[in-house]
Amino acid sequence: MLHMDYDWDLDTHGINFDRELNVNFLGWKDGDIFKLVTENGRKRLVKVDDIEAFTRGHKVNGRIS
């Protein structure tokens, strides 16, 4: 899905999404973890499944697993 007319701010610390962009329909929630991968020569952020985050000892929704 192509999203146009949104302001994105990228820096070394992350991505700031436009305030009007509603990510709820994607199932994203505060505390979700994403990883950077390369697929077909293209960079992509992929959501880390809660189980993977838990087994790797990442914080899940503010709690250390």
Residue pairs with C-beta under 8 A, 6 or more apart in sequence:
3 21
6 17
6 18
6 20
6 21
7 18
8 15
8 16
8 17
8 18
9 15
9 16
10 16
17 23
28 47
29 61
30 61
30 62
31 59
31 60
31 61
31 62
32 47
32 48
33 47
33 48
33 53
33 58
33 59
33 60
34 45
34 46
34 47
34 48
35 45
35 46
35 48
36 43
36 44
36 45
36 46
37 43
37 44
37 45
37 46
38 44
48 58
50 60
53 59
53 60
53 65
54 60
54 65
55 65
56 65
57 64
57 65
58 65
59 65
